[in-house]
Each structure stands twice: as C-alpha cells, then as structure tokens.
Amino acid sequence: MRRFLSSLFLILALLPGPAFADGLGVVLIHGKQGGPDVPHLAYLSQQIEKAGFMLDKPTMCWSRSRIYDHSLPDCMADIDASLARLKNRGATSFVIVGHSLGGFGAILYGSTHDGLKGIIALAPAPSPRAATRPEIQASLQRAQQLIASGHGNDPLTFDDTNTGPRGIVTIQVNATPNNFLSFYDMSGAANLVANTGNLKAPILWISGTRDPSQLAREAGFDRAPPNPLNRYLQINAGHIDTPDAAADAVVAWLKEIAKN
C-alpha cells in the first residue's frame, strides 16, 4: 500500500500545475521559533508555487520574534489574516499546511473551522506526551501557581522544548503564564489527538521515521474522521528535513484535493 501511495503521489506531482491550481490558496505555517522564510521551508514553498498554487506564509505567534505573545486559541487569528490575504488575491478554496508546531496549528484550525479543502500536517508536534516531560511539568506547575496568585498576565521566563537536528532540546521562552499554559492544556486547544478527531476536512499527515517527536499512526492520524481523501505517509526523514522530503507528496495531494 505504501509503495502504491508513493507511486500515486509521484504521478500526480508530475501533472501540470495550473490546470489543478486555479483558485486554490495555500497557507504555509512554520514551526516553533521559526518564521516564514526559514531555510527548511524554502524548497516546499518553491514547489507549491511552481505548481501554480497561491501561497501565503504568515508569521505566527510562536515565531522566534513573537513566541507565545498570544494564547494558542488566539493565535488562530494569524491564519485568519493569511486566508484574508489569499482571498484578496482571488483564492476561492483553501488548504492549511504546517510543519511541527505549524502542523499542530493546522490541525487545530481544521478542527474548529468549516469550509477548508484540506489540512496538511508535516511532522505535527507536540504530542500530548510532551506535557509529561519533567521540564514542561515544572513550568506548567509554576504557571498554574502564578495564575492562582493573580499573576497570570505577567511575562516571565519558562523552560520549554523544541525539536531540531539534534532531537528534542530544552529552550527558554518569555511568556505570560496564561499564554504558556494554553499551549499545553490537554483539556483545551492543546490536545493534538482530540483535535485530530474533530477535523472538518481531509488530512494528509506526513511523519519522518527519524523524528522522535512523532505520534504513532494509530495514536494520531487514525483518529481523524473517515474521509476518502485522507492520506498518511511515513518518510525517511528527521524533524527538520521532513518538509523537503515531503514536497512532492504535498504537491501531489494539493492537485488531488483541487480536483475534488
């Protein structure tokens, strides 16, 4: 089955772009501490535009320059603004593509908004197990104590994690306790598994075999509501190089989605 899907993706990727692309706008969302022009999204961006799709790349509230300046639910306004820009350029249908925390965000957006053509999650992270890491647990307890004492909106430094070429590493972020907590609140918007189960559009989920941040298929992708356009692909890649390795499959699925 995997060989068949890979062949199908390759065939579709070689088909002419503009015939499929008319009217389809693509929002491409970067990961934690990233930005619209990070090098590991450059090739994917080029291939999407080369295929004839309109592309917009917002600076999300989890970028290096803005990290956690809003709560996770409020960050979805960045995607709203991106869709508005695409509409102004003539787009009439939309796919949200995200890498890492951007893939997580794409799934969250797709679980709370109707009318999208599709969601593409490239190495979506973090999974719910991230909240059980000792450094995250300590930061969450501190955030909860600060909120309880009336300091939920006071910016402070918290230990967090991110996934890079060397695997999962500890980082420090400056955020209010309320905003920080929102990114790990499993009873709210931060539950990747629950959000996947509430998707309102088909999904292409791509994970790398060398990516320690990834959920097993049955714990993540298989929770999505059934849809004949749903696709899961596992590729030989780490976390950062997943977008490069996935570019052909992404373009192929965009063309498939545009026809339906």
Secondary structure by P-SEA (a helix, b strand, c coil): caaaaaaaaaaaaacccccccccbbbbbbbccccccccccaaaaaaaaaaabbbbbbccccccccccccccccccaaaaaaaaaaaaaacccbbbbbbccaaaaaaaaaaaccccccbbbbccccccccccccaaaaaaaaaaaaaaaaccccbbbbbbbccccccccccccccccaaaaaaaccccccccaaaaaaaccbbbbbbbbcccccccccccccccccccccbbbbbcccccccccccaaaaaaaaaaaaaac
